Amino acid sequence: MKTLGSVLDEQNGFGQGFDFLRIFLATGIIASHTPQLSGHFDLARNSVFWLLEDTLVPMFFALSGFLVAGSSMRLSPRSFMLNRAARIVPALAVDVVFAALIIGPLVTTLPLTAYFSDPMFRSYFLNIIGSIHFDLPGVFQNNPTKSINGSLWTVPFEICCYVVLVGLMVSGAMKNARWLLWLTLGMLIAGVALRAMGPGLAGGEPSAVQVAALNLFGQRSSLLLQSFLIGVCLYLYRYAIPVSGRATLGLIGAFVLVSVFGDARGVFSNPVADAIFLPLIVYLTVAIGLSPLPQIPGFGGGDYSYGLYLYHVPFMQLLVYLFPNAWTGDWWWTLFVVGFPVSLAAAMISWHVVEYPVLKLRKSFAIRHRPEEPAGSPQIPAVVGEAR
């Protein structure tokens, strides 16, 4: 019987389909944002587009959890965090600085002195450390959506996932797969209970503790952390979980049927349904990543998925600003046709000029193997090409 672990070993610690999957997920997320950015809000609430974003983003986190779990078992906590920071911060910083210093001054409705002196301008740079601010003064005021980059909402959750994983590393929980499995199951159950109770958990204004609990366990956004942890669990149990092409195709078919013919919003807004479907979504993510999918032509030069995710909203917002009448009516989809290659060009430049050079440097200051698990340790296959 083939398992996730045996297939991973056959592919020398890296699933052939993960490169394909990352680009597919990033492209799908861009497609899901297109109706809203072009002002077609009713269409954005359509079952297919709603399901795209609410499924693909958790899949990104599941993919990340599965891949970085290998790193967490090979690196010290300090090296792990430096490694992750070297991957996510440079492109994020470029995105924030470019939006604030290039796009903002070009399109703001305010005088430049007022723009640069506005507290909103200064606070926008806090995005680099995960304190999310979506707006710049006077920017994109006539666009259907005024946020400079709504995609940044996932950054705090990504940081939270890595902090939680470091906590598991320090506590030794990463060496106890059963304990981690129970923790993840407990989070799923807590999420069902808290989301069912809602913000009025104790009546009146919720306390800071209740708000924190709802954000971590009880909101739909908490599915990101849960997806990440399920991905980690799949890695730890990789030699016990069978992999089946028929099961993978069956899951893909089921999600397509629900999105096209069913009430996806009704199904996936149910906390119990989320707790049932989320492990299936994570399994589907990993199974696709381990599938022998071909490399997409033209994408073999680097990992452009993170840049695609980060840069697409500012550039598509700029296109809407410059050509406000081009995406109205039945031609809204052309925003994707034009915006995707522009975003891809930005992602490629970012990868080759910023991201990859930093990743090469990280070997000198971030990659440090645990003393008890030296480099090349045979019992833990190295998983290269980690998500984002």
Buried (B, 14 or more C-beta within 10 A) or exposed (E): EEBBBBBBEEBEBBBBBBBBBBBBBBBBBBBBBBBBBBBBEEBBEBBBBBBBBBBBBBBBBBBBBBBBBBBBBBBBBEBBBBBBBBBBBBBBBBBBBBBBBEBBBEBBEBEEEEBBEBEBBEEBBEBBBBEBBBBBBBBBEEBBBBBBBBBBBBBBBBBBBBEBBBEBBEEEBBEBBEBBBEBBBEBBEBBBEBBEBEEEBEEEEBEEEBBEBBBBBBBBBBBBBBBBBBBBBBBBBBEEBEBEEEBBEEBEEBBEEBBEEBEBBEBBBBBEEBBEBBBBBBBBBBBBBBBEBEEBEEBEEBBBBBBBBBBBBBBBBBBBBEEBEBBEEEEBBBBBEBBBEBBBBBBBBBBEEBBBEBBEEBEEEBBBBBEEBEEEBEEBBEBEEBBB
